[in-house]
Amino acid sequence: MTNSFMAVPVPAIPPQPPQLSLLNSAIIPKDSGDGVVFQIDAKQLALLPADLKAELNARKLSGASELWVRGFTYAPENHYPAEVRDHCDFSTVDLPALPAPLNLALTPHTTGGTLATATYSYQVTAVNANGETTALAAVTTPVTGPTGSVTLMWQQVNDTATYKVYGRVGGSIGLIATVGPFDVDQTATYTDTGSPAPGAAPPGSNTTGGVGTYTNLGINTVVPYLVVAEDWCSSFGFEERDFKGRASRLLENAKHQAIEKEFWTGALATAKGWPNRFLADANAVDLTPGGGPPSVTRGMQILQDALQQTGFGGQGMIHVQAQTAPNLLGARRVGGLLLDIFDNIVVPGVGYPGTGPGNSTPAAGTAWMFASDLAMVREESEPTVFPDSFAEALDWGQAGSPNTIRFRAMKHAAAYFDGAVQVACRVTLAT
């Protein structure tokens, strides 16, 4: 009896990439514009500086890629508010001055610190982007030591203001803490335990009003990285071109998670000393209220307010984990985008591990949410696909892996944003 077999190639059905991803929500240039990430043609090569041209020629002679992967620079877009000026004398009033915090109350304790028995004095000022207020008259309280402490409470002046606390022995009051901002339903408070030692004295004038001091954002550099996907399965019944297609489809679907994860953690950038750390940057401003992580809904409101209060209040992007993006965020689908009530793009990321500024790990039951400018993504238009190993359909060798084929697909990519807005808030997850 003779058996005959006929191989019928059946192309794999390509899975759909995640629609709600950083890649699909970002600004993607239609072309490179500067030949940075894409292949450099002869005309572009002729226009490059001599040192870079020599570098690329050397790479070509050695058989290496002609792609320029040492990074590209871009000028961030500034988010300055427009000033309102008199059309005759050109005078301006930009921001109204904040008032000094009111109703400072002190509660002394015999435990909780290292304060000795004495009478202690305190003042509080408010701080905004322009400067600092003056303080009202000092409030004093006796403390019984030697393990004393003092709890201060005062009235908030602004949802986004921070506060400087000055205190200790009357006649030598100095800065001992900067706290806030506090959530609207929380009490502005600070407990002095006796540490640190007092610093500078309170200011003599209110500098929170008038025209803000605006400084252009610095030129940024981004280093493209290589996103690689490998397809490994049986070659029986398929041709080489089928596996090239499989590897390409795998890359196009898997790249979303890889690009988002690097954008979020900056793990590769940190290891290589590259500048594009972004959301992992320890300089991201933590807006978590002093009383602890608020609800997801309140955290969303805090980030929305931060975006609206930045410069012209333009559209931004709010990055969250999928577990923090239920319908209670008030977001709506518009095409392939998820928008909040202010039209900020909400990205429930497919590659976010939930870490915070500086890659800090959130406490159990909490998660981080970030707000930033609109992210931009560059990537090569076509992947490079090549076989790592290829076996004919009836090849029984392959070192114990018969009929096995491995194809690798890769492309350069880079994700970045201007950095005019980089704030975070830790929220409490619903149980």
C-alpha positions as CSV (number, residue, x, y, z in Angstrom):
1,M,0.0,0.0,0.0
2,T,1.4,3.4,-1.0
3,N,0.6,6.5,0.9
4,S,1.0,9.8,-0.8
5,F,1.1,13.2,1.0
6,M,0.5,16.6,-0.5
7,A,1.6,19.6,1.4
8,V,-0.9,22.4,1.3
9,P,0.5,25.6,2.8
10,V,-2.0,27.4,4.9
11,P,-0.9,30.9,5.8
12,A,-1.2,31.8,9.5
13,I,-4.0,34.2,10.3
14,P,-2.3,37.4,11.6
15,P,-3.5,38.4,15.0
16,Q,-4.6,42.0,15.4
17,P,-2.2,44.3,17.3
18,P,-3.6,46.1,20.4
19,Q,-5.6,49.1,19.4
20,L,-5.2,50.9,22.7
21,S,-1.5,51.1,22.8
22,L,1.2,53.8,23.0
23,L,2.1,53.1,19.4
24,N,-1.4,53.6,18.1
25,S,-2.0,56.7,20.2
26,A,1.3,58.4,19.5
27,I,2.3,61.0,16.9
28,I,4.1,59.0,14.2
29,P,6.0,61.0,11.5
30,K,5.1,60.0,8.0
31,D,8.7,60.0,7.0
32,S,12.0,60.4,8.9
33,G,12.7,63.9,7.6
34,D,16.3,63.7,8.7
35,G,17.4,60.3,7.7
36,V,18.0,59.3,11.3
37,V,16.3,56.0,11.7
38,F,15.6,54.9,8.2
39,Q,18.0,53.7,5.6
40,I,20.2,56.5,4.2
41,D,20.2,56.8,0.5
42,A,23.1,58.1,-1.7
43,K,21.6,61.7,-1.9
44,Q,21.3,61.9,1.9
45,L,24.7,60.4,2.4
46,A,26.3,63.1,0.3
47,L,24.8,65.8,2.5
48,L,26.0,64.3,5.8
49,P,29.0,65.7,7.7
50,A,32.4,64.3,6.8
51,D,32.9,62.4,10.1
52,L,29.5,60.7,10.0
53,K,29.9,59.9,6.3
54,A,33.3,58.2,7.1
55,E,31.6,56.3,9.9
56,L,28.8,55.0,7.7
57,N,31.2,54.1,4.9
58,A,33.4,52.2,7.4
59,R,30.3,50.3,8.6
60,K,29.3,49.4,5.1
61,L,32.8,48.1,4.2
62,S,32.8,45.9,7.3
63,G,29.4,44.5,6.3
64,A,27.5,46.2,9.1
65,S,24.2,48.0,8.6
66,E,24.2,51.5,7.1
67,L,21.6,52.6,9.6
68,W,22.5,55.6,11.8
69,V,21.7,54.4,15.2
70,R,23.7,56.8,17.4
71,G,20.7,58.9,18.2
72,F,18.9,62.0,17.0
73,T,18.1,65.3,18.6
74,Y,14.9,67.3,18.7
75,A,13.7,70.6,20.1
76,P,10.9,70.1,22.5
77,E,7.7,72.2,22.1
78,N,7.4,74.7,25.0
79,H,4.1,75.0,26.9
80,Y,4.1,78.7,27.8
81,P,0.9,80.5,28.6
82,A,0.2,83.6,26.6
83,E,0.4,86.9,28.6
84,V,-2.4,89.4,28.6
85,R,-0.9,92.9,28.2
86,D,-2.3,96.5,27.9
87,H,-2.1,97.5,24.3
88,C,-0.8,101.0,25.1
89,D,1.8,100.7,27.9
90,F,2.4,97.0,27.4
91,S,2.1,96.3,31.1
92,T,1.0,92.8,32.0
93,V,-0.7,90.8,34.8
94,D,0.0,87.2,34.4
95,L,-0.7,85.2,37.5
96,P,-2.5,86.6,40.6
97,A,-0.4,86.4,43.7
98,L,-1.3,83.6,46.2
99,P,-2.3,84.6,49.7
100,A,-0.3,83.4,52.7
101,P,-1.9,80.3,54.3
102,L,-4.4,81.0,57.0
103,N,-5.6,79.4,60.3
104,L,-2.3,77.8,61.3
105,A,-3.0,75.7,64.4
106,L,-0.4,73.8,66.5
107,T,-0.9,70.6,68.5
108,P,2.0,69.7,70.8
109,H,2.8,66.1,71.8
110,T,5.0,64.6,74.5
111,T,6.1,61.7,72.2
112,G,6.9,61.2,68.5
113,G,10.0,63.3,68.3
114,T,13.2,64.7,69.8
115,L,12.0,68.2,70.8
116,A,13.2,69.3,74.2
117,T,11.1,71.2,76.7
118,A,10.7,74.7,75.3
119,T,8.4,77.1,73.5
120,Y,8.4,76.6,69.7
121,S,7.3,79.0,66.9
122,Y,6.1,78.1,63.3
123,Q,5.1,79.8,60.1
124,V,3.9,78.5,56.7
125,T,4.2,79.9,53.2
126,A,2.6,78.8,49.9
127,V,4.7,78.1,46.7
128,N,3.6,78.1,43.0
129,A,5.5,78.1,39.7
130,N,6.4,81.8,40.1
131,G,7.7,81.9,43.6
132,E,6.7,82.0,47.3
133,T,4.4,83.9,49.5
134,T,5.3,85.7,52.7
135,A,4.1,84.1,56.0
136,L,1.6,85.4,58.5
137,A,2.6,86.1,62.1
138,A,4.3,83.2,63.8
139,V,2.2,80.9,66.0
140,T,3.8,79.5,69.2
141,T,3.2,76.5,71.5
142,P,5.0,75.1,74.6
143,V,6.3,71.5,74.3
144,T,7.2,69.1,77.0
145,G,10.4,67.1,76.1
146,P,12.6,65.4,75.6
147,T,10.6,63.3,73.1
148,G,8.2,66.0,72.0
149,S,6.7,66.8,68.6
150,V,4.3,69.3,67.1
151,T,1.6,68.8,64.5
152,L,0.8,71.8,62.3
153,M,-2.5,72.2,60.3
154,W,-3.5,75.1,58.1
155,Q,-5.9,76.2,55.4
156,Q,-5.0,75.4,51.8
157,V,-4.7,78.3,49.3
158,N,-4.7,76.4,46.0
159,D,-5.3,72.9,44.8
160,T,-1.8,72.7,43.2
161,A,0.3,74.8,45.7
162,T,3.0,73.3,47.8
163,Y,4.0,74.7,51.2
164,K,7.1,75.5,53.1
165,V,7.1,75.0,56.8
166,Y,9.4,77.3,59.0
167,G,9.9,76.8,62.7
168,R,11.6,75.9,65.9
169,V,12.7,78.3,68.7
170,G,11.5,81.9,68.4
171,G,14.0,84.3,67.0
172,S,15.7,81.6,64.9
173,I,12.9,80.3,62.7
174,G,14.1,78.5,59.5
175,L,12.9,76.2,56.8
176,I,12.3,72.6,58.1
177,A,10.1,71.0,55.4
178,T,8.4,71.4,52.0
179,V,5.1,69.5,51.7
180,G,2.1,69.1,49.5
181,P,0.2,69.5,47.3
182,F,-2.7,68.2,49.3
183,D,-6.0,66.7,47.9
184,V,-9.1,68.9,48.2
185,D,-10.7,66.7,50.8
186,Q,-7.5,66.4,52.9
187,T,-6.1,68.6,55.7
188,A,-2.9,70.4,55.0
189,T,-0.6,69.1,57.8
190,Y,2.9,68.5,58.9
191,T,4.4,67.0,62.1
192,D,7.7,68.5,63.3
193,T,9.7,65.8,65.1
194,G,12.8,67.8,65.7
195,S,14.6,67.0,62.4
196,P,16.0,68.4,60.2
197,A,17.8,71.5,61.5
198,P,16.2,74.8,60.5
199,G,17.5,76.3,57.2
200,A,16.8,79.6,55.5
201,A,14.4,82.2,57.0
202,P,10.9,83.0,55.5
203,P,11.0,85.4,52.5
204,G,10.3,89.1,53.0
205,S,8.1,89.5,49.9
206,N,5.4,87.7,47.9
207,T,6.8,86.5,44.6
208,T,3.9,84.3,43.5
209,G,2.2,86.8,41.2
210,G,3.1,88.7,38.0
211,V,4.8,87.4,34.9
212,G,6.2,84.0,35.2
213,T,9.9,83.2,34.4
214,Y,9.9,81.1,31.3
215,T,12.9,79.1,30.2
216,N,13.1,77.2,26.9
217,L,13.2,73.4,27.2
218,G,16.7,72.0,26.4
219,I,17.4,70.1,23.2
220,N,16.8,66.4,23.8
221,T,18.6,63.4,22.4
222,V,17.0,60.0,21.8
223,V,18.8,56.8,20.9
224,P,16.8,54.3,18.7
225,Y,16.8,50.7,19.9
226,L,16.3,47.5,18.0
227,V,13.0,45.6,18.4
228,V,13.4,41.9,17.6
229,A,10.9,39.1,17.2
230,E,11.7,35.4,16.4
231,D,9.4,32.9,14.9
232,W,10.2,29.2,15.5
233,C,8.2,26.3,14.2
234,S,8.0,23.4,11.7
235,S,8.9,24.0,8.1
236,F,6.8,21.1,6.9
237,G,4.5,22.2,4.1
238,F,5.7,25.8,4.0
239,E,8.1,27.8,1.9
240,E,10.7,30.3,3.1
241,R,8.6,33.3,2.0
242,D,5.7,32.1,4.3
243,F,8.0,32.2,7.3
244,K,9.3,35.6,6.4
245,G,5.6,36.7,6.5
246,R,5.0,35.0,9.9
247,A,8.0,36.6,11.5
248,S,7.0,40.1,10.1
249,R,3.5,39.7,11.5
250,L,4.8,38.6,14.8
251,L,7.0,41.6,15.0
252,E,4.2,44.0,14.1
253,N,2.0,42.7,16.8
254,A,4.6,42.2,19.5
255,K,6.4,45.5,19.1
256,H,3.7,47.4,20.9
257,Q,4.5,45.8,24.2
258,A,8.3,46.1,23.7
259,I,8.2,49.8,22.8
260,E,5.8,50.6,25.6
261,K,7.8,48.7,28.2
262,E,11.0,50.5,27.3
263,F,9.2,53.9,27.2
264,W,7.8,53.1,30.7
265,T,10.9,51.6,32.5
266,G,13.8,52.9,30.4
267,A,15.5,49.6,31.3
268,L,17.7,49.4,28.2
269,A,18.4,53.2,28.3
270,T,19.5,52.9,32.0
271,A,21.7,49.9,31.3
272,K,23.4,51.6,28.3
273,G,23.6,55.1,29.7
274,W,21.2,56.6,27.1
275,P,19.2,59.7,27.9
276,N,15.7,58.4,26.9
277,R,14.4,57.2,30.3
278,F,11.2,59.2,30.2
279,L,8.5,57.8,32.6
280,A,11.2,56.1,34.7
281,D,12.9,59.5,35.2
282,A,13.3,60.2,38.9
283,N,12.6,63.9,38.1
284,A,8.9,63.1,37.3
285,V,6.8,65.2,39.8
286,D,4.9,63.1,42.2
287,L,1.4,64.6,42.7
288,T,0.2,61.9,45.1
289,P,-1.6,63.7,48.0
290,G,0.1,63.8,51.3
291,G,-2.6,61.8,53.0
292,G,-1.9,58.8,50.8
293,P,-3.0,57.4,47.4
294,P,-6.5,58.5,46.3
295,S,-9.0,56.5,44.3
296,V,-8.4,55.9,40.6
297,T,-11.1,58.5,39.8
298,R,-9.5,61.2,42.0
299,G,-6.0,60.3,40.6
300,M,-7.3,60.8,37.1
301,Q,-8.7,64.2,38.1
302,I,-5.3,65.2,39.6
303,L,-3.5,64.4,36.4
304,Q,-6.1,66.1,34.3
305,D,-5.7,69.2,36.3
306,A,-1.9,69.1,36.0
307,L,-2.3,68.9,32.2
308,Q,-4.8,71.7,32.0
309,Q,-2.6,73.9,34.3
310,T,0.5,73.5,32.2
311,G,1.0,76.4,29.8
312,F,-1.6,76.6,27.2
313,G,-3.5,73.6,28.7
314,G,-3.1,71.6,25.5
315,Q,-3.9,68.0,24.9
316,G,-1.7,65.5,26.8
317,M,-1.5,61.8,27.4
318,I,-2.3,59.9,30.5
319,H,-0.6,56.5,30.9
320,V,-2.2,53.8,33.0
321,Q,-2.2,50.1,33.5
322,A,-5.1,48.2,32.2
323,Q,-6.3,47.5,35.8
324,T,-6.6,51.2,36.4
325,A,-8.7,52.0,33.3
326,P,-12.3,50.9,34.0
327,N,-15.2,52.9,32.7
328,L,-15.2,55.0,35.9
329,L,-12.5,57.1,34.3
330,G,-15.1,58.7,32.1
331,A,-13.2,57.9,29.0
332,R,-14.7,57.4,25.6
333,R,-13.6,55.6,22.4
334,V,-13.1,57.9,19.4
335,G,-11.8,55.7,16.5
336,G,-8.7,54.0,17.8
337,L,-8.2,56.4,20.7
338,L,-9.4,56.5,24.3
339,L,-10.1,60.1,25.3
340,D,-11.0,61.6,28.6
341,I,-13.4,64.6,29.2
342,F,-10.6,67.1,28.3
343,D,-9.6,65.1,25.1
344,N,-6.4,63.9,26.7
345,I,-5.4,60.5,25.3
346,V,-5.6,57.7,27.8
347,V,-3.2,54.8,27.1
348,P,-4.0,51.6,29.1
349,G,-0.5,50.2,28.2
350,V,0.2,46.7,27.2
351,G,3.8,46.9,28.4
352,Y,3.6,48.8,31.7
353,P,4.8,47.0,34.9
354,G,3.2,49.6,37.1
355,T,6.4,51.2,38.4
356,G,6.6,54.9,39.4
357,P,9.1,57.8,39.1
358,G,12.7,56.4,39.3
359,N,11.2,52.9,38.7
360,S,9.9,52.8,42.2
361,T,7.7,49.8,43.0
362,P,4.1,50.7,44.2
363,A,2.9,49.3,47.5
364,A,0.4,46.4,47.3
365,G,-3.0,47.4,46.2
366,T,-1.8,50.6,44.5
367,A,-0.6,51.5,41.0
368,W,1.0,54.5,39.3
369,M,-0.6,56.8,36.7
370,F,1.5,59.2,34.6
371,A,0.6,62.3,32.6
372,S,2.9,63.6,29.8
373,D,3.0,65.5,26.6
374,L,1.8,63.6,23.5
375,A,4.3,60.8,22.9
376,M,6.0,60.5,19.5
377,V,7.2,57.2,17.9
378,R,9.6,56.7,15.0
379,E,10.2,53.3,13.5
380,E,11.6,51.9,10.3
381,S,8.9,51.5,7.7
382,E,9.9,47.9,6.8
383,P,11.5,45.3,9.1
384,T,14.7,43.4,8.3
385,V,13.9,39.6,8.2
386,F,16.4,36.8,7.9
387,P,16.7,33.1,8.8
388,D,18.6,31.9,11.8
389,S,18.1,28.4,10.6
390,F,16.2,26.8,7.8
391,A,15.5,23.1,7.2
392,E,13.8,21.4,4.2
393,A,10.5,19.8,4.8
394,L,12.0,16.2,5.2
395,D,15.2,17.1,6.9
396,W,15.6,14.9,9.9
397,G,18.8,16.5,11.1
398,Q,18.9,19.9,12.8
399,A,20.6,18.6,16.0
400,G,17.5,16.8,17.3
401,S,15.0,19.5,16.0
402,P,13.9,18.1,12.6
403,N,12.0,20.3,10.2
404,T,12.6,23.3,12.3
405,I,13.0,26.8,11.0
406,R,13.8,30.1,12.8
407,F,13.2,33.4,11.3
408,R,14.1,36.7,12.9
409,A,12.4,40.1,12.2
410,M,13.7,43.3,13.5
411,K,13.4,47.1,13.1
412,H,14.7,50.2,14.8
413,A,12.3,52.3,16.9
414,A,12.3,55.2,19.3
415,A,9.6,56.6,21.5
416,Y,9.9,60.0,23.1
417,F,8.0,63.2,24.3
418,D,8.9,66.8,24.9
419,G,9.1,66.7,28.7
420,A,7.2,69.9,29.4
421,V,4.8,67.8,31.4
422,Q,6.0,64.8,33.4
423,V,3.9,64.1,36.5
424,A,2.7,61.0,38.3
425,C,0.1,60.0,40.9
426,R,-0.1,56.8,42.9
427,V,-3.7,55.5,43.2
428,T,-5.5,52.9,45.3
429,L,-6.9,50.0,43.2
430,A,-10.5,48.9,43.7
431,T,-10.9,45.5,45.3
